[in-house]
Amino acid sequence: MTEAALGRTALMPAAPPRPELPVLRLDGIGKRWPKAPSPVLADVDLTLDGGTLVFIGGANGAGKTTLLRVAAGLIEPDRGEIRVRGLHPVRDRRRYQSRVGFLPAGTSGLYARLTVAPHLRLWARLALLPRGPRERSIEAAAWRFGLEPLLERRVDRLSMGQRQRVRLAMSFLHEPQLVLLDEPLTSLDEAGGDLLTGALAELASRGGAAIWCAPDAAKASFDRSYWLEHGELVPA
């Protein structure tokens, strides 16, 4: 992946969010797993305004994935508050989830015998996209991640890097305000990394934000960088 700075092309979102609200706000987030000697997250505070790309590094098991899953509204913290554009992950669940894109680590989430196009259509429905813009969003995601020649190919006949591009397309497809990336460069070649950089630039240009988690810093331009150590975010 080249070390290109993220662009800031002026693109207007279909439904502009209230500008005074941060894209993501985590206040005093704490999480401890049963029988664990110490909390995996301890009073984590993090605010992301529009156009912000944040890197969070840390050792394996430091809690990076847990932090992303909390921000995605998939697991509840033991304490603290979470908001995406002012929305609560439980009380405003439908609107909250429609504004979040989440790429889990690994290679899961794909059906081996299903081709790429049905994957994108299924995800568009799961992401609560209205019927009208659904096909247009699918076409845009396929173009953004270079999947147009692969739309009729079965997933089990794709390379690991091509599968990762499918998973990335699914994460960005519904034009979320917040994108959460867990080790997004897995199996990607340089061209795939550049496609991801372009997608993040477009996200920032329309006022969105992203968190990129990985054990080591990636070759990308970040507005802020942190390390997760002993359950706490430490500026890098």
Order of alpha helices (4+ residues) and beta strands (2+ residues): beta-beta-beta-alpha-beta-alpha-beta-alpha-alpha-alpha-beta-alpha-beta-beta-beta
